[in-house]
Amino acid sequence: MLTELRIENLGAIAAAEVPLHSGFTVLTGETGVGKTMLAVGLRLVGGGRGDAARVRGGAERAVVEGRFELPSADVLDEELREFLDSAGVDMADDDVLVLRTLGKDGRSKAFIGGRAVPLGTLASFADPLLNVHGQHDQLRLLKAGEQLAALDRFAGEKIAGTLAKWRAVHTRFGQLGAELAELQSDERGRAAEAERLAEGIKRIAEADPQPGEDEALAAEIHRLSDLDDLRERAQSAHLLLTGADPESPTGTTVGAATALGQVGALLAGADDPRLRELADRAAEAGTLVAELGLDLGGYLGDLPSDSSALEAKLDRQAQLKSLVRAYAADVDGVLRWAADAKARVARIGGGAEAVEKVEKELEAAKAELDQLAGKLTAIRRTAAAGLQKAVNHELSGLSMGGSTLVVGVEAAAKFGPNGADEVGFALKTAGSGEPISLAKGASGGELSRIMLAVELVLAHGREQVTMVFDEVDSGVGGRAAVGIGQRLARLGKHCQVLAVTHLPQVAAYADAHVRIEAAGEMAPPASGAGAGQASQVRSLTRDERVVELARMLAGMAETETGRAHAEELLAKAEQDKASE
């Protein structure tokens, strides 16, 4: 969910920190004070397109900053997590700060966790966390792809495994098709490629590089480059410990090990028990020193006596570097190139046999797709009946005049990445015959209500999402407005909901109420903020909510009658919410 939102120089808002809450929060205010700018700001922080005309007059840029709480990094796909990690964004934290700037010249910048990212990356990051529904966003529900995605979300785990298998086989099918086309096209070019690959494979095999050999070789060369210094240090340390110079048999002195032995003998012969205890410690130290001396002697024995070993390793390093320059970034990459090249040669170097092999694999993949397509269609048709029933149950309380949603699943003309089905949402009006597609048969108000019903049905398991509704109640009123308020409140039990509205029936059902007003206002005004005035954002107490609802009802914020009506509306909404 979104835990912080700060806006600067966006429309009528000079600077504001928007109070955010879990559950259902409603945003209201007079016309012209910048209610819509909050939705615009949320779109910007979600990676949406920015309009330079929205930058406040006299300002160089608008800034929107949001902090997203991440219940789990798993809400982001693996590719996006890897990109953010490579960009230095710390995804280990429970929340991530997102910042978007929009200059008056139209230039825009995006930042995630303090790191600059492309705008597309911000959109991908925010997509599973923030959904903005406005009057124009309703049009998304008309797209076949959106309708298919909604149905698959409703099907959930019942379709997830089969769909994942379909996508893997579909990708493989496409790869095999491209490979077959290549095999059947340029035979001379394939022969030249196979010869070039074979030469590389042979060159690598003759060099016989081992995994990680280049790194190990570099470390050994570095060590041997300091051979004289290493030898001198090891000999001096060995002499101090043992008193014996392994390269000078006659040059001996009393070393630390011998001295510790003498110390132990002196202390062990004492009558004082404390000295005898110290003798034991001297013996232990002597053993450790003796072992260290042996290890140093072994180290000296392993050092090469001349520079030939270093020269040999340098020659080997040069050989490996020539392979790396030709085929990959390191030796491990060279080995992978060789493995891929062998597989490629096996594919393109087989002539008619290679073509026949790929054709059989393609045929097997097609058969598997046919089988999976049938399973997907069966799952979707079952899910379509369930989705249709659930959505229509919600629509029955939204004054749809008996109109119902029909969810159809038909065979598509060709396979796609999500199967072989076409999903269509249609509206069947009361007393009519055939259902009509939403694009042709639904008004803007009906689309708003259908979209809300679909989101409510699909809300389970989407606790991490912040849903923003920008006057989606436009064009409705009366009982339909009450139904929208009730359902937004229910939706707020599953996820964070923010709604910009002008309807008091909707606002009454909010868990929290935020008002946008002209800066300096102490109470709701009788008319809109003046042009060019700055706006501020604040949370309302319950008493202030009554005043605001009275203003929204009929501009009667200052009358007892208006407040009584608003109090009744708010009390009724509170009673409805408590009874659910």
C-alpha positions, 0 to 999 in steps of 0.5 A: 500500500501507499503510506506517504504521498507528497506533492509540490507545484502540481496544478493548484497544489503548491505543496501538500502532504496527503494523509493516507490510511488503510481501508477506504479514504475519500478525497473531496473539495470545492470545484477548482481546488485541485481534487483531480491533481491528487489523482494526476499525482498518483498517476505520475508516481505510478509511471503514467504520462505527464502533461507539462501544462499541469506544472503550477504557474511560476514553478520550474517543475512539479514533484510527486513523492510516494512511499510504497510498503512492500509486503514481499518483493515477490509482488514484482516479477523476477526480471524487474527485481534483477534490474532494480538490484543492478541499479543499486535499489535496495529491495530488502527494505519493507518500503521503497520511496518513489519520486517523479519530477515533471518540468515545465519544458515537459521533461520528466525524471523517475527515481526508485529508492533514490536511484534514477530509472527509466520511466518504463521501469517505474511503470513496471514497478508500480503496476502491481502496487497501484491501480488508477481508475478514472473516467478514461481508464474505463476504456481499458475494460473494453479491451479483449486482453484486459477482459481475458486477464480479469477472467484469469485472475478470477480463475486464480490457481485453477488456471495458473499451472496450466497457463504457465505450461502453455506459455513455456510450450508456446515459446518453444513452439515459436523457437522451433518454427523459426529454427525450421524456417532457417534450416529450410532457407540458406543451406550454403550459409548454414554450412559456412556457419557450421564450419566456423563453429567447428573451428572454434570448438576445436580451438577451445578443445585443444586449449582445454580450459577448466572452469574458473581457471583464468581467475585462479591463474591470475591469482597465482601469477600475482603471487609468483610475481613477488617470489623473491619477497615471499621467499625472503619473508618466509625464510626469516620467519622460519629462522626465527621460529626454528633456528634453522635455515632450510637453505643453509644446513650449517647456519643454525641459531636458537629458534622460538620453538627451542627456546620455548622447550627450554622455558618449559623444562625450567618451569616444570622443575620448579617446586612452585605449582604456579610455575608448573602450570605455566610450564604446561602453557609453554609446552602448548605454545611450543607445539603450536610454534613447531607446527607453524615452523613445519608449515613454513618449511613446506611453503618454502619447499613449494616455491619454485627455485627459478622464474620458469614456473611464472613464465609457463603460467604467463604463457597459459594466461595469454592462451586463455586470453586469446580465447576470451577475446574471441568468444566470451567475457571469461573462461566460463563463458568460453566453455558455455559458448563451446557447449552452445556451439556444439548444440548448434552444429548438431542442429544445422549441420545435419542436413535433411536429418536436422530438418526432420528432427526439428519437424518432429519436435515442432509436431510434438509441441503443436500436439501439446499445445492442442491438449493444453488449449482444451484444458485452458478453454474448459477452465475459463468457461467454468470460471466465466460462469463464476465471474459472471454470477459474482459480478452480477450479484454486485451490479444488482445493488448498483441500479443497473436497471436489470442489466447484467454482464455476460462473460463469453469464452470462444475459440480464437482464430490462432494461438497466442501467448495466453492460449487459444481463447477469446474472452468477451464481456457483454451487457444484456439489458433487461428485456433485450435479446442478445447481449451487446459488447461493452464497447457498443452497449454500455454507457460511461456510468454503466462502465464505471459500475461494471469496473467497480463490481469486477474489482470488488470480485477480484479483490481477494489476495490483492492486499498490496494494491492501492486502488485509486478511483477518480470520479468513477461515480460520474453520471450516477446518483441516488441509490446507485451512489449509495451502492458505489459507496457501500462497495468501495467500503467493502473493497477497502477491507481487502486493499487500500482504496482512494476515491475522488468524488463529488457525491456525498452518498459515496463520501459517507461510507469512507473510513477516512475523509480528506478535504482539498481546500484553498490555503487558509480556509478554516471551514468549507467555503460557500464557493470554489477557490479563486483562480491561482490560489494555492490549495492544502490537504487535510484530514477531517474529524467526524464533526468536520465530515458532517459539515463537508457532507452538508456542503456536498449535499446542497451547499448547505454547510452553514444551515442546521437543516443541511447538517442534520441531513448530513448527520443522518447520511453519515450515521446510516453509512456507519450503521451499514458498515458495522452490520457487514 
